[in-house]
Amino acid sequence: MDGSIDSTRKCNGTFSAICTIWNLLVVNSGPLRSPSDRSESLDALRGLAISLVVACHYGGFALGIFGVDLFFVLSGFLIGGILLDSRDQLGYFSSFYGRRAFRILPLYWLLLLITRPYHWHYYLLFMQQLAWLQFGYTYDAGADVTWSLANEEQFYLMLPLLIAYLPRRWLVRLLWCGVLLAPVYRWTCAAHLPGHSWRLFLMPASMDELFGGVLLACYLRGYCRSPTLWAVLACVVPLYDVAYVVAFGSSAIPLSVVALICCAAVWSSTAANVPVLLYPLIWMGRRCYALYLFHRIALDVSLDLGLDRYAAVLAFLAVCVFAEISWLLIEAPLIGYARRRFVRAGTAAVATAAA
C-alpha cells in the first residue's frame, strides 16, 4: 500500500469520526435526555465501528478500516469525559486504572493464551508495535489486531496525568498540538521510513484521533467554548481534506458518507424510542471488545476446517455467541465488581474539609 494513501486514510478517517461525534453530541441536539440515551447512542456508534472492522476482515470491505479510526475517537471522547468528570475526586487514579484493568486484561490475557504470539512478552506490556519495528511484522494468528488496543493502553497511561496536573487552558492547548502534529508525524514517516509500522501502528500516529475525542469531551464540559475557534475549525477541516486530495489524489467522499451514516444512526438513538433497526448495533456495541479481539481467530478456525464458502458467516455467528457468553460470564460481572471495588469518594476538597 502506498504511503500517501495510508496517511490519507488516517487523516480523513480522523476528521470523519470527529465530525460524526461532534454533529451528534454537540451541534445536533444539545444535552441528551438521560444517561441511558447517551449510552445507547455511543453503543450504536461502537456497534457501527466493530461492524466496519469485521466487514473489512471478513469480506474485504475497503471502508471497514475506518472502524478503527472511529474506535480511537470514541475512546478519546469516553475516557476523556470520565477523567474530566472525576479529576477532583478522591480515588481518581486508583479507580480509573483499577476499573480499566478489570475491563481490559482478562479477555486480553485469554487471547494471548490462545494465540501464543511471537515475542509474547512485548504483548504483555502492550508494546507489540515495538516488536514489529525490531523484528519485522509477523501475523500472530489473530493477536495482530491488538496493535490498536496497545495504542489505547499507552494513551490511558498518559491521559490521566495530563488531565490531573495541567490547567484547563494548557490541557486544551496540548490536545490541539497532538491533533495538529499527528499528520505531520505520519507524513514524515511515510516520506523517510520504510514499511507501515512507523506511520500506522504507533501511538503518535493516532494522536489526532485520540486527542480529538478528548477535545470534544472538553467542549461539552465548557473547557473550550469559543465560537470563533470552532467556526475556524469547521472551515479548516474541509479545506484540509481538499488540499490533501489535490496533493495525494485520494478522495474523501466515501468517508463523508460513513460519517453521515453514523450521524443518522446515533441521532435516531437519542429519540424517545430507539428504532428497532438499531438494536443489533447497540448489542454489538456493548460486546464490541470480545468481538474485536476474537473475530480474526473465529475466521481462521473456519478456514482451517475447510469451510471456505461459508467461513465468514459461520465465523461471525460463532464470535457473536462467544461475545454474548463472555459478556454474561466474564465482562459484566468484572465490570460490576470493579465499580464496587474502586469507588470515587466525592471531591478531594470536600473530603479534606470534612476530615
C-alpha positions in Angstrom: 0.0 0.0 0.0 1.3 3.4 -0.9 2.4 5.6 2.0 0.4 8.6 0.9 -2.7 6.5 0.7 -2.1 5.2 4.2 -1.7 8.7 5.5 -4.8 9.9 3.7 -6.7 7.0 5.3 -5.6 8.1 8.8 -6.2 11.9 8.3 -9.6 11.6 6.6 -10.7 8.8 8.9 -9.8 11.0 11.9 -11.9 14.0 10.8 -14.8 11.9 9.6 -15.0 10.3 13.1 -14.5 13.5 15.0 -17.2 15.3 12.9 -19.5 12.4 13.4 -19.5 12.7 17.2 -19.4 16.5 17.0 -22.6 16.6 14.9 -24.4 14.1 17.1 -23.4 15.2 20.6 -22.9 18.9 20.2 -24.5 20.5 17.2 -27.5 18.3 16.6 -29.2 18.1 19.9 -27.8 19.8 22.9 -28.0 17.8 26.1 -29.2 14.2 25.7 -32.2 13.2 27.7 -30.7 10.8 30.1 -27.5 8.8 30.7 -29.2 5.8 29.2 -29.8 7.7 26.0 -26.2 8.7 25.8 -25.1 5.1 26.5 -27.3 3.7 23.7 -26.1 6.4 21.3 -22.4 5.6 21.9 -23.1 1.9 21.9 -24.7 2.3 18.5 -21.5 4.1 17.3 -19.3 1.3 18.8 -21.5 -1.2 17.1 -21.1 0.5 13.8 -17.3 0.7 14.3 -17.0 -3.1 15.0 -19.3 -3.8 12.1 -16.9 -1.9 9.8 -13.9 -3.8 11.2 -15.5 -7.2 10.8 -16.7 -6.4 7.3 -13.1 -5.4 6.4 -11.5 -8.6 7.7 -14.3 -11.0 6.6 -15.5 -9.6 3.3 -12.7 -7.2 2.2 -14.9 -4.2 2.6 -12.4 -1.4 1.9 -14.1 1.3 4.0 -14.1 -1.1 7.0 -10.7 0.1 8.0 -12.3 3.4 9.2 -13.9 1.4 12.1 -10.6 1.6 13.9 -10.5 5.4 13.4 -13.9 5.7 14.9 -12.9 3.5 17.8 -10.0 5.8 18.6 -12.1 8.9 18.6 -14.8 7.3 20.7 -12.1 6.1 23.2 -10.7 9.7 23.5 -14.2 11.1 23.9 -15.4 8.5 26.5 -12.2 8.1 28.6 -11.6 11.9 28.4 -15.1 12.5 29.7 -14.7 10.1 32.6 -11.4 11.6 33.6 -12.6 15.2 33.3 -15.7 14.5 35.4 -13.7 12.8 38.2 -10.5 14.9 38.2 -11.2 16.4 41.6 -12.4 13.3 43.3 -10.6 11.1 45.7 -9.5 7.8 44.1 -9.1 9.5 40.7 -6.1 7.4 39.7 -6.9 4.1 41.5 -10.5 4.0 40.4 -9.5 4.7 36.7 -6.6 2.3 36.5 -8.3 -0.4 38.6 -11.5 -0.3 36.5 -9.6 -0.3 33.2 -7.5 -3.3 34.3 -10.6 -5.3 35.1 -12.2 -4.3 31.9 -9.2 -4.9 29.6 -6.9 -7.5 31.0 -9.0 -10.7 31.4 -10.0 -11.1 27.8 -6.7 -9.8 26.6 -4.8 -12.4 28.6 -7.2 -15.1 27.3 -6.4 -14.0 23.7 -2.7 -14.2 24.4 -3.1 -17.7 26.0 -5.0 -19.0 22.9 -2.8 -17.4 20.2 0.6 -17.6 21.9 2.1 -14.8 19.7 5.7 -14.4 18.8 7.6 -12.1 21.2 4.7 -12.6 23.7 6.5 -10.5 26.4 6.0 -7.4 24.2 2.3 -8.2 24.1 2.1 -8.4 27.8 3.4 -4.9 28.1 1.2 -3.6 25.2 4.4 -2.9 23.2 3.8 -5.3 20.3 4.4 -2.5 17.8 8.0 -2.2 19.0 8.4 -5.9 18.3 7.3 -5.3 14.8 9.7 -2.5 14.4 12.6 -4.5 15.8 11.9 -8.0 14.3 9.6 -7.2 11.4 5.8 -7.6 11.2 4.5 -11.2 11.9 1.0 -12.4 11.6 0.2 -13.8 15.0 -2.9 -15.8 14.3 -5.4 -13.2 15.4 -3.3 -11.3 18.0 -2.1 -8.8 15.5 -5.4 -6.9 15.8 -4.2 -5.8 19.3 -2.0 -3.0 17.9 -4.9 -0.7 18.3 -5.6 -1.8 21.9 -1.9 -1.2 22.6 -2.2 2.3 21.4 -5.2 2.9 23.6 -3.5 1.5 26.7 -0.5 3.7 26.1 -2.9 6.6 25.8 -4.7 5.6 29.0 -1.4 5.7 30.9 -0.7 9.2 29.8 -4.1 11.0 29.7 -5.0 10.8 33.5 -1.7 12.5 34.3 -2.3 15.3 31.8 -5.9 15.9 33.0 -5.0 15.8 36.7 -2.0 18.2 36.6 -2.4 20.5 33.7 -4.6 23.7 34.0 -7.6 23.7 31.6 -6.0 26.2 29.2 -2.8 24.2 28.9 -4.6 20.9 28.6 -6.6 22.2 25.6 -3.5 23.6 24.0 -1.7 20.4 24.4 -4.6 18.4 22.9 -4.6 20.7 19.9 -0.9 20.2 19.5 -1.4 16.5 19.4 -4.2 16.8 16.8 -2.1 19.0 14.6 1.2 17.2 14.9 0.0 13.7 14.3 -0.5 14.3 10.5 3.0 15.8 10.4 4.4 12.7 12.1 2.6 10.4 9.6 3.8 12.4 6.6 7.4 12.4 7.8 7.3 8.7 8.4 5.8 8.0 5.0 8.5 10.1 3.3 11.6 8.9 5.2 10.9 5.5 6.8 10.2 2.1 5.2 7.2 0.0 6.0 3.9 0.7 7.6 4.6 0.2 11.3 6.0 3.7 11.9 3.2 5.6 10.3 0.2 3.5 11.1 0.7 1.4 14.2 2.5 3.5 16.8 0.5 5.7 19.2 1.8 9.1 17.9 0.2 8.2 14.5 -3.2 8.1 16.3 -2.9 11.2 18.4 -5.2 13.3 16.3 -8.0 10.7 16.7 -7.5 10.1 20.5 -6.8 13.7 21.4 -9.6 14.9 19.1 -12.0 12.8 21.0 -10.8 14.3 24.3 -11.2 17.8 22.8 -14.9 17.1 22.1 -15.3 15.9 25.7 -13.6 19.2 26.8 -16.0 21.2 24.7 -19.1 19.6 26.2 -17.8 20.5 29.7 -17.1 24.1 28.9 -13.4 23.9 28.5 -13.2 25.5 25.1 -16.4 27.0 24.0 -15.0 29.8 21.9 -17.4 30.1 18.9 -14.6 31.7 16.8 -12.3 28.7 17.4 -14.9 26.1 16.4 -16.0 28.2 13.4 -12.4 28.3 12.2 -12.2 24.5 12.7 -15.4 24.0 10.7 -13.8 25.9 7.8 -10.3 24.5 8.1 -11.3 20.8 8.1 -13.0 20.7 4.7 -10.1 22.8 3.2 -7.7 20.4 4.7 -9.3 17.5 3.0 -9.5 19.3 -0.3 -5.8 20.2 -0.1 -4.9 16.6 0.7 -6.9 15.3 -2.3 -5.1 17.7 -4.5 -1.7 16.7 -3.1 -2.1 13.0 -2.9 -5.0 12.2 -5.4 -7.3 10.4 -2.9 -10.9 11.3 -2.5 -12.6 11.7 1.0 -16.1 11.5 -0.3 -16.7 7.9 0.9 -15.7 8.9 4.4 -18.3 11.6 4.4 -20.9 9.0 3.6 -19.6 6.9 6.6 -19.9 10.0 8.8 -23.5 10.7 7.6 -24.4 7.1 8.4 -23.0 7.4 11.9 -25.0 10.7 12.4 -28.2 9.1 11.2 -27.8 6.1 13.4 -27.0 7.9 16.7 -29.4 10.7 16.1 -32.2 8.1 15.9 -31.0 6.5 19.2 -31.4 9.8 21.0 -35.1 9.9 20.2 -37.7 8.9 22.8 -38.0 5.4 21.3 -34.9 3.7 20.0 -35.6 2.3 16.5 -35.7 -1.5 16.3 -33.2 -1.4 13.5 -30.6 0.0 15.9 -30.9 -2.8 18.4 -28.3 -5.0 16.6 -25.8 -2.2 16.6 -26.4 -1.5 20.3 -26.0 -5.1 21.1 -22.7 -5.3 19.1 -21.5 -2.1 20.7 -21.8 -3.4 24.2 -19.9 -6.6 23.3 -17.5 -4.9 20.8 -14.4 -5.7 22.9 -14.8 -9.5 22.7 -16.0 -9.2 19.1 -12.9 -7.2 18.2 -10.4 -9.4 20.0 -11.6 -12.8 18.7 -13.2 -12.2 15.3 -10.0 -13.0 13.5 -9.5 -16.2 15.4 -13.0 -17.3 14.5 -12.4 -16.7 10.8 -9.1 -18.6 10.9 -10.7 -21.6 12.6 -13.5 -21.7 10.0 -11.0 -21.6 7.1 -8.8 -24.3 8.8 -11.9 -26.5 8.9 -12.3 -26.2 5.1 -15.5 -24.1 5.3 -14.3 -21.6 2.7 -17.7 -20.9 1.2 -19.4 -20.2 4.5 -16.4 -19.3 6.6 -17.3 -15.7 7.1 -20.9 -16.3 8.1 -20.1 -19.2 10.4 -17.2 -17.2 12.0 -19.4 -14.2 12.6 -22.1 -16.4 14.2 -19.5 -18.1 16.4 -17.9 -15.0 17.6 -21.3 -13.4 18.4 -22.1 -16.4 20.5 -18.7 -16.2 22.2 -19.2 -12.4 22.8 -22.5 -13.0 24.5 -21.1 -15.7 26.8 -18.1 -13.5 27.5 -20.4 -10.6 28.4 -22.6 -12.5 30.7 -20.0 -14.6 32.5 -16.8 -12.5 32.4 -17.1 -8.9 31.3 -20.3 -7.7 33.0 -19.5 -9.4 36.4 -16.0 -8.0 36.4 -17.2 -4.5 35.4 -19.7 -4.6 38.3 -17.1 -5.8 40.8 -14.6 -3.1 39.7 -17.2 -0.4 40.2 -17.8 -1.6 43.7 -14.2 -2.2 44.5 -12.8 1.1 43.1 -15.1 3.8 44.3 -14.6 7.5 43.8 -15.3 9.3 47.1 -16.5 12.8 46.4 -14.1 15.6 45.8 -10.7 16.0 47.3 -11.5 19.4 48.6 -14.7 18.3 50.3 -13.1 15.2 51.8 -10.2 17.3 53.2 -12.6 19.8 54.8 -14.6 17.0 56.3 -11.5 15.4 57.8 
